[in-house]
Amino acid sequence: MTKKHWVLILLLSLATFAAGFFAAYLILDGYGAKQFAIREYDQRYEFIRPLLICQANEEEETREFSSLERQVNSVIAAAKREGKVTSASVYFRDLNSGRWVGVNELETYSPASLLKVPIMMAYFKASEDDPTILETRYRYNRKGEEADPLVKDPLLLENRTYTALDLIRGMIVQSDNPAKDILEQNADVTSVFETYSALEINNPYDTDDELYKLSAKKYGLFFRVLYNGTFLNREMSNQALALLSESEFDLGLRAGTPTNIRVAHKHGVHGFTQDDGSHGVEVSDCGIIYNSSSPYLLCVMSLGTNAYVLSDVIKDIAETVYQAVIRE
């Protein structure tokens, strides 16, 4: 083979390498750091899309959503001017691409009933090794706690026995506090700790803080691993999100999203006395909106004085986000 042939082969090899490198660059980081996720679709699991490969920048917001950020900021600013909200935090993430944007997304709030989701996850995790855990029966007792006036047809009735799975349904669908207490008291400690430690989230059962708080961005991890099927197995991940889609809380995210679109979400309400002696309340609503073309995670946490007014602000934010997504 002549020297000319060797040079030609070398040039072709370099060209092939350069083309491959450039293609990878375009897929992984090029064109404004585009991000991608390859997911598996399985018709057996309606609520999850198991993550196979992902390339995303977790630290930096995505420039493509700068318009959405401005719109959400505008909604919050208007609500502040009208005295509806003292502060609000928003975290949005496109679940197909991993692109995200936040507004005060690192501010912390009391998660309150949002922590019922990791309790459910801890039980489902333990049941992967021992399915009988979900069949264990417990006697339901409200112990003097008033029934939620918003719940017309309670799933759980006083002084009856229910399986752990029944209690989980009541805890998630109707945000039943006595059901949460029973499950909490009988939970496998290892599974509970693992649910938090796997996501590098501070464990509320192992902290000296007077009031446990989380940010919208950090809390969103619970929903992300359920959707990705990366913490629980696929069956349990799908079951968890299916229960969350049955939530009877129809304010906040649900009210701000068209009724034909599924929303798997959990809300939390924390009332407290402020430094000046007045009443304060935090309302949070986080979940997955199953928009057909681009499902997304939306987590909103807010502080004010009226839970219904704050829920209405969350609705306005959810509407704004939905309209921005469908225009993409």
N, C-alpha and C positions, 0 to 999 in steps of 0.2 A: 504494500500500500504506500502510495506516494505521500510526501510531506503535505501536499495540497489537500489530499483526502483527509489526513489527520486534522488539519486545521478546520476543514469543513465540518467534520464530526464534532470537534470541540465547540465550534460556534453554534451548531444545532443543539448540543447538550445545554450550553449556557442559555440559549433562547428558551428551551423547554423549561429549565429551572426558573428563569425569570418570569415566564408566563404563569407557572404554578404559584410562585411566590406572590405575584401581583393578584392572582385570582383569590388566593387565601386572604390577602390584605383587604380586598374589596368585601369579602364575606364577613371577615372578623372585625376589621377596624376602619375600612375605607369609607369614602363618601360620608364624612361627618360622623365617623364612629358608629356606623349602623350596627344594630345588635340583632341576634337571631336566636331562635329556639327551635329545635326539632323535637316534635312530640309524637307519641304513638296514639292513634285513635282506635278505640275498641268499643264496638256498639254495646257491649255488656255494661259499660260504665258511662252513664249519662253525664255525670258531674265532674269527672276528672279528665285530664289530658297528661298522662305520664311523661315526664321530661326525660329525654334521651341525651340531648346535647344542648348546651346553652353558652352563648358568649354575650356578656353584658357587663356594663360598668356600674357597680353598685354604689359608687361614691358620687358620681356626677349626674345631675339631672340631664334630661334629654332636651336639646334645643328645639326639636320639632314641636314640643308642647309648651313653648313660651307663651303662645296665645292663650292656651287653656289656663296657664298660671295667672295671667293678667285678668282673665274673666273671673276666676275663682276669687282672686284678691278683691275684685270689684264688688262681688256679692258680699263678702265678709265686711268690707269697708262700709257698704250701705247698711248692713245689719247693725254695725256698731253705731253709726250715726243715728239710727232709729231706736237705739237702746235695747235691741233684741239680744245682743250677744256682747260679752266682754272680751272674749278671745276665742279663736278657732284654729284648728290644725287639720290639714288635709294631706292625704297621701294617695296618689293615683298611680297605678301600674298597668300597662298593657301586658296582658298575660301571654300573648303570642310572641311579642318581640322582646319583652323585658324592659322596654323603655318606660321611664317613670318621671314624675314631676311631683313636687311637694310645695305646700305653703305652710310654713312653721311646723313642718312635719316632725321635728325633733323635740317640740314642746311636749311635756309630760302631763298626763291627766290620770285620775283614778279610773281604772278599767271597769270596776264594779262587776256587773254581770257578764262582761266580756270574758271573764276568767272561767266561765262555765264551759267554754270551748276546750281549753286544755284539760279540764277534768274529764270531759267526754273522750278526748284523745288518749288520755292515760288509761281509761277503761278499755278502749278499743285496742290499744297497744298490748295490754296484758292479755286480752282475749285471743290474740294471735297465737299465744302459746297454750292458753287454757280457755277454750270457748265456753266452759261452764260458768265462768265469771259473770257473763252477761245474763245467765239464767238464775243466779242466786237471788232469793227472794228476801225482801225487807218489808217491815210494817211501816206504812206511811202515816206520819203524825205531824201536824202543823205546829204543835207545841205552843199554842196561843197566838201564833202569827196570823194576822188577818189575811183572808183570801184577796187576791188581786181583783179589784172591782172591774177591771177591763176584760177579765176572762169570764165569758158567759157560760161556757161549757167546759169545766175543768177536766183534764185527762185523768187526774189522780184524786181519789176520794179518801176522806179521813178514815183512819183505822182499818184500812184494807192492806193486803200484802201485794207487792208488785215485784217483778223482776228488775234487776239493775238496768236492763235495756228499757223497760217501761219508764223507770225514773229518769233515765237519760233523755228519753223523748219529752217527758214533762218539763225537764230542766231546760231543754233547748227550744222546743216549740212554744212553750208558754212561760219560759223564764222562771220556772217554779223554784223558789228559794228553799223550802223544806226538802224538796227532792235533792237539791244541790248539797244541802247539809248532810243528808243521809249518805250520799255517794262520797262526799268528802271524807266523812268519818270512817268509811269502810274501804277507801281506795288503797291500792297497793302503792306504798310509799315510793318504791323504786321506780315504778312506771310514771308517777307524778313528777319526780325529780328529773327523770330522763326526758320528759316532754319539754321541760324548760332548758335543761343543760344542752340538749342536742341542738337547740336554736340559739344558744348563748344568751338566753334571757334570764334575768335575775329571778330566782325562785321566791314567790311571795310567802311560802311557808318556811323560808330560811333567811329571813331578813329582820333587822332590828328597826327598820324604818317604821315610823308611826303610821304613815299612809303610803301604801305601795302605789307607784305610778309607772305608766308606760307611755311611750310616744306612739303616734299613729303608724309611723314607719316600722317601728319594732314589732308592734302588735300584728301588723300585716303578715309577718312571717308565718303565723299559725295557719292562715288561709292559703298562703303560697305553698306550703308543704303538703297541705291537703289536696290542692288542685294538681300539684306536680306528682303526687303519689310517692313522695320521697321519704316520709317518716312512717306512716302506716302502710300496710299493704294496699293493693288496689281496691279490694272489696271493702275494706274498712274506711279508706279515704272516701270512696264513693258514698258509702252509707252515712258518713259524718256530714258531708255536704248536702246529701238528700234531706237529712233532718233539718239542717240549717235553712234549706229552701222552704220548709214548711212553717217557719216562724210566723206567729200570729201578730207580731208587731208590724202594723201596716202604716206607720209614720216614717219619717226619715228617708232612708235610701229607697224603701219600697214605694213610698208615696211619690218620690221624684223620678221614678222609672216607669215606662209604659207597662201596663198590666200584662201584656202578652210576653214580656221578657222575664225569665226566671231570675230571682235574686236569692242567693244563699247568704244569709247575714245574721249577725247577732248584735243586739243593742245593750247598752248599759246606762244606768242612771245612778248618780251619786249625789245625795243632798247633804249639805253641811252648813254650819254657822260660820260666817265670814268674820274677819277681824273686828269689823265695826258692829258686830252683833246681828247683822241682817242675814237673811236666808240666801244661800247660794246653791247652785246645782250644776253638775256636769252631765252632759248627755253625749254619748258616743254611739256610733253605728258604723260597723265595718262588715264588708262582705264582698262577694263576687257577683258581678252583673253579667249574665250570660248573653251578651249581645252576640247575635249570630256570626257576624263577620269578625269581630274582635272583642272577645270577653275581657273584662278588666276588673282589677281589684280597686276598691274605693274605701278608704277609711277616714271618717270625719270625727273629730273630738271637739267639744265645745264647752264653754263656760258662760253662765249667765244667772238669771234669777227665776226663770220659768221653764220647766221641762217641755211643755207643749210649744212654746215659742222657739226654743232651741231646736226641737224636732222639725219645726217648719223651716228654720234656717238650713238645717241639714238637707231637707227636701229641695230647697232652692239650689243648693250646691250640687246635689245629685242630678237635678234637671239640667243645670249648666254643663256638667261633665258629659252627660249623655248626648246632648245636642252637639257638643264639640267632637265627640267620638264619631257620631254618624256622619259628620261633615268631613272627616279625615279622608 
